[in-house]
Amino acid sequence: MPLSEWVGAQLPALVILVPLTAAPVAFLGVRLGRPVALVSALMSQPLAIALALEVAREGVLRYEIGGWGAPLGIDFVVDGLAATMILVTSVIGLLITVYASGYFTDQDRYRFFWPLWLFLWASLHALFLSGDAFNLYVCLELVSMSAVALVALTARREALVAAMRYMLAAILGSLFYLLGVALLYAAFGSLDMATLRGAIRPDVTGQAAFALMTVGLLLKTALFPLHFWLPPAHANAPSPVSAALSALVVKGSFYILIRLWIDVGSPSVAPGTAHLLGVLGSVAIVWGSIQALRQERLKMLVAYSTVAQIGYLFLLFPLVRAGGVAAADAWTGGVFHAVSHALAKSAMFLAAGTVLARLGHDRIEGVGGLSRRAPLTAMAFGLAGVTMMGLPPSGGFVAKWQMISASVLSGEWWWAVVIVAGGLLAAGYVFRVIGRFLGREEAGDREADTGRSPRTMEWTALALALGALVLGVAGQPLLDLIPIGAPALVAGIGVTP
């Protein structure tokens, strides 16, 4: 077999093995972490791009691990959704790695960041590729444990308390999910997602399994009212960790929810669940935005913004379940919003981290005039805010436009009202910060500014914000990739009337 064909056949394994192999190497020495992580991050880019191109060319790919296919073995399944998530994780992962190289100046104190970060990265890739419900549980646990350890990295009291709360929520969520997996296996004798797709029945066992798994995943995704752990964890973690948590980690459990309710489960398993998720998502949009408006710390504001933006993702469920011509728009718009949010929110957290590095604090009232002293940081936050508000030409605008279109086409116009209201509330908290950046300096603002923020930190935040903006005008390849291998429900087969 030619080398190019062999590499193509091994692409799913390679996107996992590159960061997974680098993680223990980074653990071996203080000075190895940064260069090993950077090399691994650079190597991941062509692999993720090649995998996406392979899916675009060949359609859905299925790989048997070790030659043992389902139901005895575990398969990797790569469709448009999985390829998109891996591509986004790789791009954001590279820029977070570059940012962290300048952020963690005390390499000895933060030496464990690099192996934990690489392990988290590998676990996310494995999760997006897995086609087995139990293997998804294993990957989700690896992601959660890595994330908890990263939150506690600074060893400050606030970070340790937040990490402990996060760990308890993650363990509880995992127990619910695992109980559901056990019920599925007891009832249907298989955990392969493709096999379950044709076996799930709307009986008590199936409904109980889906209910348990859903509660566990909602807890990990931090959907209102199960979001209690997210703001302190995201706000008190080191800024590169905050960016990874908000942009990538919460998307892992949401990804499984999509697979569970839209790909595997039939509409008759629990008919009212889709609208319940939509209602909770709507409340999250309003509640999270109002709480963001009330915050005094910049990172806490961005953390509550994540609570709100997660709510948009859950509007996907009722809009897809509505069926008809709206389902495809809802599917593409929901996934596109996840991508846009990942880019913009990581930019916001990295910009907030730069402010913290320069000023020694992130109090919103103490950032007056920062746009003149750190224009790249202010620009990064502002451009990311354009995506959060859903203004053109950003990726957030395209995503919300498609979801609004799906809402109108399905006749469920009230979801469109929620989306528009969420954009207006987002404008409130974004302009509150931008106003302080552009405003007059207070007496102690300039004196507190150390100027210690490497240019790499400022440019990486700006690059992510620009990526979210450019996605609105150059995102057609991604819009073409997302529907490949979409569930039958999205394609209009077997939808509810």
Secondary structure, DSSP 8 states (H G I E B T S, - for coil): --HHHHHHHTHHHHHHHHHHHHHHHHHS-TTTHHHHHHHHHHHHHHHHHHHHHHHHHH-SEEEEGGG--TTTS-EEEE-HHHHHHHHHHHHHHHHHHHHHHHH---TTTTTTHHHHHHHHHHHHHHHHHB-BHHHHHHHHHHHHHHHHHHHGGG--HHHHHHHHHHHHHHHHHHHHHHHHHHHHHHHHS--BHHHHHTT--SSHHHHHHHHHHHHHHHHHHT-TTS-TTHHHHHHHS-HHHHHHIIIIIHHHHHHHHHIIIIIIS-TTSSTTHHHHHHHHHHHHHHHHHHHHHH-SBHHHHHHHHHHHHHHHHTTHHHHHHT-TTHHHHHHHHHHHHHHHHHHHHHHHHHHHHHHHHHHS--BGGG-TTHHHH-HHHHHHHHHHHHHHHT-TTSHHHHHHHHHHHHHHHHT-THHHHHHHHHHHHHHHHHHHHHHHHHS---TTHHHH------HHHHHHHHHHHHHHHHHHHH-HHHHHHTTTT--TTTTTSS---
